[in-house]
């Protein structure tokens, strides 16, 4: 990871002083770095313990493009904070943030093209396309609040799972480019982890936040998550109407949001979502079972379990 950080920093280098200052700020405020970890651990598990230059480049491209989408997200959401720090748009305003996002995107594309990693670029480009489609599908459905469970899974598959799937398939493709079956199996592994990861995120909205109260942020933003969808599905028409009306018209009312959270809990929404999350986790672990024991397999197992046991 230390070597990757150096390579990642170098991949963003430019002659423009302002841009260097901003990219320095980005690198020093990184998150959990789960994505590059997935790339390297899968590469090592499937490539006899080796990480080659392609894996480093692939991880850098994933981080460049993922960072670009986060920068643009903060502009779209008018968000002042990212991972507890000020967002780029808060510090340097929207125009610069959008341009930096575009710059990071182009650096990612060029890093692949200049080295002939067209197979890796394809994996990443498909992920970016799907992430955009997932976001737009969620916006379209949120306006009508008519998200079924199947549509919800499709949204989170595209929005969240597709990027982790890209990391895992990319790790395999970096070391075994000819093995299509292995690359697809690792893509599926990543997708399953991503699904579990997003359901866990949705559950946080109903768990006690730092001040000991459920956050209800998803409800305020009219996001239809699995606990809420389940509660709607098992409600009689009158309560269903009240629930939809609450999310649609009273999502800023703290008391009403609290009532919605209590109702979803009472209807077993959290237990149902937890059950589904564990199903995805077990499916992911079943894929790992087919590989011989190694420290890399063990680390990937730890990461799968971390996804659903994490506290934030």
Legacy VTK file of the C-alpha trace (Angstrom):
# vtk DataFile Version 3.0
C-alpha trace
ASCII
DATASET POLYDATA
POINTS 312 float
0.000 0.000 0.000
2.948 2.377 0.694
4.366 1.744 -2.768
0.911 2.162 -4.281
0.507 5.517 -2.537
3.741 6.783 -4.162
2.624 5.541 -7.590
-0.850 7.016 -7.108
0.619 10.391 -6.115
2.879 10.327 -9.203
-0.056 9.465 -11.463
-1.658 12.792 -10.545
1.436 14.968 -11.040
1.066 18.082 -13.206
2.896 21.322 -14.007
-0.024 23.433 -12.757
0.732 24.548 -9.176
-2.936 24.957 -8.169
-3.739 21.462 -9.402
-0.782 19.987 -7.513
-1.959 21.688 -4.332
-5.449 20.249 -4.777
-4.286 16.709 -5.639
-1.951 16.807 -2.601
-5.008 17.666 -0.479
-6.918 14.720 -2.032
-4.152 12.144 -1.433
-3.697 13.186 2.195
-7.389 12.796 2.984
-7.942 9.300 1.661
-10.592 6.979 3.092
-10.358 3.313 4.039
-8.618 2.455 0.722
-10.625 -0.720 0.412
-10.609 -0.561 -3.399
-6.845 -0.837 -3.978
-6.684 -3.479 -1.227
-9.181 -5.616 -3.134
-7.137 -5.212 -6.340
-3.882 -6.315 -4.663
-5.301 -9.157 -2.556
-7.170 -10.678 -5.514
-4.054 -10.264 -7.704
-1.954 -12.061 -5.077
-4.505 -14.821 -4.470
-4.917 -15.550 -8.188
-1.351 -14.773 -9.299
0.787 -16.899 -6.996
1.434 -14.140 -4.493
2.646 -11.629 -7.071
1.591 -8.028 -7.679
2.793 -6.736 -11.051
2.947 -3.230 -12.525
-0.411 -3.780 -14.238
-2.039 -4.316 -10.839
-0.523 -1.061 -9.532
-1.679 0.819 -12.624
-5.141 -0.726 -12.430
-5.487 0.237 -8.751
-4.317 3.780 -9.568
-6.843 4.103 -12.389
-9.662 2.865 -10.124
-8.694 5.405 -7.445
-8.309 8.261 -9.960
-11.703 7.617 -11.521
-13.413 6.894 -8.201
-11.991 10.139 -6.756
-13.236 12.020 -9.833
-16.773 10.700 -9.260
-16.627 11.706 -5.555
-15.479 15.232 -6.431
-18.344 15.558 -8.908
-20.783 14.017 -6.385
-19.945 16.713 -3.837
-20.718 19.381 -6.441
-24.017 17.723 -7.379
-25.030 17.227 -3.712
-23.806 20.683 -2.692
-21.849 18.899 0.031
-19.336 20.789 2.205
-17.775 17.759 3.850
-16.197 14.523 2.613
-14.800 11.965 5.115
-14.855 14.588 7.855
-12.818 17.134 5.852
-13.918 20.020 3.669
-14.846 18.932 0.137
-13.026 20.418 -2.869
-16.142 22.342 -3.856
-16.294 23.895 -0.359
-12.655 24.995 -0.469
-12.160 25.876 -4.129
-15.760 26.330 -5.363
-17.697 24.306 -7.933
-15.981 25.411 -11.123
-12.546 24.278 -9.953
-13.966 21.076 -8.404
-15.643 20.067 -11.694
-12.434 20.774 -13.651
-10.348 18.759 -11.158
-12.807 15.866 -11.484
-12.446 16.025 -15.285
-8.651 16.136 -14.928
-8.577 13.038 -12.690
-10.858 11.191 -15.112
-8.602 11.956 -18.080
-5.447 11.010 -16.102
-7.032 7.649 -15.333
-7.925 7.013 -18.971
-4.453 8.031 -20.188
-2.660 5.878 -17.603
-4.381 2.825 -19.115
-4.062 3.902 -22.761
-0.368 4.860 -22.523
0.449 1.392 -21.172
-1.846 -0.563 -23.487
-4.028 -1.820 -20.590
-7.157 -1.775 -22.757
-8.694 -4.801 -20.990
-8.378 -3.041 -17.622
-9.717 0.204 -19.069
-12.773 -1.662 -20.348
-13.490 -3.109 -16.875
-13.249 0.356 -15.299
-15.251 2.134 -18.026
-18.128 -0.338 -17.678
-18.124 0.359 -13.912
-18.308 4.147 -14.438
-21.154 3.761 -16.949
-23.093 1.554 -14.535
-22.509 3.910 -11.586
-23.980 6.787 -13.590
-26.962 4.667 -14.672
-27.561 3.546 -11.071
-27.576 7.127 -9.770
-29.987 8.237 -12.499
-32.257 5.222 -11.937
-32.394 6.091 -8.228
-33.278 9.729 -8.980
-35.982 8.672 -11.453
-37.542 6.218 -8.989
-37.242 8.530 -5.952
-39.505 11.027 -7.666
-42.304 8.484 -7.754
-41.354 6.420 -4.681
-42.242 3.238 -6.562
-39.080 1.238 -5.937
-39.644 -2.499 -5.722
-37.137 -4.768 -4.015
-35.803 -5.915 -7.410
-35.299 -2.332 -8.603
-33.536 -1.528 -5.321
-31.070 -4.398 -5.872
-30.443 -3.170 -9.415
-29.763 0.373 -8.158
-27.271 -0.726 -5.492
-25.648 -3.220 -7.873
-24.918 -0.387 -10.281
-24.263 2.412 -7.780
-22.035 0.621 -5.286
-21.357 -3.024 -6.122
-20.121 -2.434 -9.663
-17.001 -0.546 -8.495
-15.946 -3.222 -5.976
-16.679 -5.827 -8.677
-14.364 -3.892 -11.025
-11.573 -3.907 -8.386
-11.771 -7.672 -7.945
-12.027 -8.537 -11.652
-9.219 -6.069 -12.347
-6.975 -7.785 -9.752
-7.465 -11.118 -11.528
-7.142 -9.586 -15.036
-3.855 -7.893 -14.062
-2.131 -11.225 -13.370
-4.157 -13.662 -15.505
-5.430 -11.654 -18.515
-6.312 -14.766 -20.556
-8.401 -16.476 -17.842
-11.908 -15.126 -18.605
-13.622 -17.595 -16.252
-11.462 -16.524 -13.283
-11.913 -12.807 -14.056
-15.710 -13.272 -14.156
-15.683 -15.284 -10.913
-13.776 -12.527 -9.120
-16.109 -9.900 -10.611
-19.046 -11.791 -9.102
-17.215 -12.033 -5.770
-16.743 -8.246 -5.710
-20.337 -7.617 -6.713
-21.634 -9.719 -3.808
-19.422 -7.829 -1.326
-20.623 -4.527 -2.793
-24.272 -5.526 -2.335
-23.649 -6.449 1.314
-21.671 -3.208 1.799
-24.543 -1.007 0.575
-27.212 -2.811 2.618
-24.991 -2.281 5.693
-24.826 1.433 4.795
-28.624 1.540 4.562
-28.913 -0.060 8.004
-26.754 2.702 9.527
-29.591 5.131 8.815
-31.697 3.286 11.397
-28.950 2.689 13.944
-27.842 5.166 16.578
-25.448 7.781 15.220
-22.606 9.462 17.120
-25.120 11.285 19.323
-27.052 8.102 20.101
-29.966 8.761 17.738
-30.866 7.204 14.369
-29.817 9.558 11.591
-32.752 9.219 9.177
-30.697 10.947 6.468
-31.919 8.568 3.721
-35.533 9.313 4.659
-34.847 13.065 4.535
-33.366 12.574 1.054
-36.358 10.418 -0.003
-34.104 7.415 -0.649
-35.995 4.138 -0.699
-33.739 1.662 1.088
-34.333 -2.028 1.853
-35.702 -1.669 5.441
-38.245 0.906 4.205
-39.188 -1.096 1.091
-39.804 -4.182 3.241
-41.950 -2.205 5.710
-44.013 -0.865 2.770
-44.470 -4.370 1.358
-45.823 -5.800 4.611
-48.033 -2.820 5.521
-51.805 -2.646 5.115
-52.991 0.040 2.626
-53.709 2.707 5.287
-50.256 2.486 6.888
-48.599 2.215 3.500
-50.258 5.473 2.471
-49.083 7.143 5.701
-45.538 5.876 5.125
-45.340 7.129 1.522
-46.885 10.463 2.509
-44.350 10.817 5.362
-41.355 10.224 3.094
-42.765 12.382 0.307
-44.125 15.378 2.187
-42.861 15.293 5.777
-39.251 14.203 5.302
-38.001 17.423 6.933
-40.195 16.950 10.005
-37.913 15.446 12.687
-40.781 14.022 14.727
-42.351 12.365 11.667
-38.973 10.931 10.530
-38.570 9.464 14.038
-42.030 7.861 13.728
-41.110 6.367 10.337
-37.894 4.894 11.798
-39.848 3.382 14.728
-42.489 1.955 12.339
-39.870 0.375 10.017
-38.204 -1.237 13.058
-41.536 -2.495 14.392
-42.352 -4.108 11.016
-39.062 -6.079 11.019
-37.396 -4.023 8.266
-33.978 -4.145 9.918
-34.052 -7.907 10.499
-35.075 -8.503 6.876
-32.296 -6.262 5.492
-29.737 -7.901 7.802
-30.830 -11.368 6.591
-30.359 -10.310 2.935
-26.959 -8.773 3.720
-25.761 -12.014 5.333
-26.967 -13.994 2.274
-24.696 -11.883 0.044
-21.829 -12.274 2.512
-22.133 -16.086 2.564
-22.323 -16.233 -1.241
-19.101 -14.203 -1.479
-17.349 -16.454 1.059
-18.492 -19.544 -0.902
-16.598 -18.245 -3.970
-13.437 -17.841 -1.856
-13.756 -21.423 -0.585
-12.821 -22.718 -4.056
-9.310 -21.256 -3.719
-6.443 -22.924 -1.858
-5.600 -21.526 1.580
-3.221 -18.568 1.573
-2.643 -15.367 3.585
-4.379 -13.468 0.729
-7.490 -15.621 0.878
-7.516 -15.163 4.652
-7.220 -11.364 4.274
-10.058 -11.295 1.707
-12.222 -13.338 4.104
-11.462 -10.761 6.832
-12.475 -7.952 4.460
-15.760 -9.654 3.559
-16.572 -9.999 7.263
-15.463 -6.417 7.963
-17.953 -5.131 5.385
-20.889 -6.307 7.479
-19.377 -5.914 10.952
-18.029 -2.356 10.525
-19.319 0.356 12.824
-19.168 3.243 10.322
LINES 1 313
312 0 1 2 3 4 5 6 7 8 9 10 11 12 13 14 15 16 17 18 19 20 21 22 23 24 25 26 27 28 29 30 31 32 33 34 35 36 37 38 39 40 41 42 43 44 45 46 47 48 49 50 51 52 53 54 55 56 57 58 59 60 61 62 63 64 65 66 67 68 69 70 71 72 73 74 75 76 77 78 79 80 81 82 83 84 85 86 87 88 89 90 91 92 93 94 95 96 97 98 99 100 101 102 103 104 105 106 107 108 109 110 111 112 113 114 115 116 117 118 119 120 121 122 123 124 125 126 127 128 129 130 131 132 133 134 135 136 137 138 139 140 141 142 143 144 145 146 147 148 149 150 151 152 153 154 155 156 157 158 159 160 161 162 163 164 165 166 167 168 169 170 171 172 173 174 175 176 177 178 179 180 181 182 183 184 185 186 187 188 189 190 191 192 193 194 195 196 197 198 199 200 201 202 203 204 205 206 207 208 209 210 211 212 213 214 215 216 217 218 219 220 221 222 223 224 225 226 227 228 229 230 231 232 233 234 235 236 237 238 239 240 241 242 243 244 245 246 247 248 249 250 251 252 253 254 255 256 257 258 259 260 261 262 263 264 265 266 267 268 269 270 271 272 273 274 275 276 277 278 279 280 281 282 283 284 285 286 287 288 289 290 291 292 293 294 295 296 297 298 299 300 301 302 303 304 305 306 307 308 309 310 311
